[in-house]
Amino acid sequence: MAGGWSLVAICVYFLLNQRFHLVQSGWVGIGDDEPVHPPPGWEVLRYYAPMLAWGPLVISVAADYRRRAAMIRRMEKA
């Protein structure tokens, strides 16, 4: 579950940084002759949007596993 919460925290930080510019990011090139590329537009968001669901999905799977494992342990003791 810690991994899921870490993913949620990273996504929240990313969204807050995009909105409030907590960390100013500029162009980072490899060398002086590296061409400047325009920033990607909103159409790229559709490729990254599923990553926002990854953290909550990991948390829900881990919680369900914990619930099922506890149920099996209770059945074995009875």
C-alpha positions as a Python dict, from the first residue, in 0.01 Angstrom:
ca = {
    (1, 'M'): (0, 0, 0),
    (2, 'A'): (296, 232, 51),
    (3, 'G'): (370, 213, -320),
    (4, 'G'): (14, 313, -403),
    (5, 'W'): (25, 609, -165),
    (6, 'S'): (359, 712, -314),
    (7, 'L'): (207, 711, -661),
    (8, 'V'): (-87, 917, -538),
    (9, 'A'): (152, 1167, -377),
    (10, 'I'): (357, 1196, -696),
    (11, 'C'): (46, 1256, -905),
    (12, 'V'): (-89, 1515, -661),
    (13, 'Y'): (248, 1692, -658),
    (14, 'F'): (256, 1688, -1038),
    (15, 'L'): (-93, 1836, -1063),
    (16, 'L'): (-24, 2102, -800),
    (17, 'N'): (305, 2192, -966),
    (18, 'Q'): (132, 2231, -1301),
    (19, 'R'): (-130, 2459, -1149),
    (20, 'F'): (71, 2666, -901),
    (21, 'H'): (425, 2637, -1047),
    (22, 'L'): (586, 2527, -722),
    (23, 'V'): (907, 2444, -906),
    (24, 'Q'): (996, 2657, -1204),
    (25, 'S'): (1106, 2430, -1483),
    (26, 'G'): (1289, 2548, -1785),
    (27, 'W'): (1435, 2385, -2087),
    (28, 'V'): (1707, 2135, -2002),
    (29, 'G'): (1922, 2046, -2299),
    (30, 'I'): (2210, 1809, -2341),
    (31, 'G'): (2434, 2057, -2518),
    (32, 'D'): (2439, 2403, -2663),
    (33, 'D'): (2349, 2273, -3008),
    (34, 'E'): (2037, 2087, -2887),
    (35, 'P'): (1728, 2234, -3058),
    (36, 'V'): (1452, 2382, -2844),
    (37, 'H'): (1131, 2181, -2876),
    (38, 'P'): (790, 2336, -2813),
    (39, 'P'): (614, 2215, -2496),
    (40, 'P'): (355, 1943, -2555),
    (41, 'G'): (-6, 2048, -2571),
    (42, 'W'): (-315, 1914, -2397),
    (43, 'E'): (-352, 1631, -2650),
    (44, 'V'): (-63, 1454, -2473),
    (45, 'L'): (-271, 1444, -2153),
    (46, 'R'): (-476, 1153, -2286),
    (47, 'Y'): (-162, 937, -2277),
    (48, 'Y'): (-75, 1029, -1919),
    (49, 'A'): (-426, 1040, -1771),
    (50, 'P'): (-440, 663, -1698),
    (51, 'M'): (-135, 703, -1474),
    (52, 'L'): (-346, 912, -1238),
    (53, 'A'): (-558, 605, -1166),
    (54, 'W'): (-259, 377, -1103),
    (55, 'G'): (-205, 476, -738),
    (56, 'P'): (-568, 434, -625),
    (57, 'L'): (-588, 103, -812),
    (58, 'V'): (-276, -29, -637),
    (59, 'I'): (-420, 79, -301),
    (60, 'S'): (-753, -92, -368),
    (61, 'V'): (-588, -416, -481),
    (62, 'A'): (-363, -421, -173),
    (63, 'A'): (-658, -353, 59),
    (64, 'D'): (-861, -630, -102),
    (65, 'Y'): (-568, -871, -71),
    (66, 'R'): (-533, -785, 297),
    (67, 'R'): (-906, -843, 349),
    (68, 'R'): (-900, -1180, 171),
    (69, 'A'): (-582, -1294, 350),
    (70, 'A'): (-734, -1206, 689),
    (71, 'M'): (-1049, -1398, 600),
    (72, 'I'): (-846, -1706, 506),
    (73, 'R'): (-646, -1685, 830),
    (74, 'R'): (-969, -1669, 1030),
    (75, 'M'): (-1106, -1971, 845),
    (76, 'E'): (-788, -2170, 912),
    (77, 'K'): (-805, -2099, 1287),
    (78, 'A'): (-1167, -2213, 1311),
}
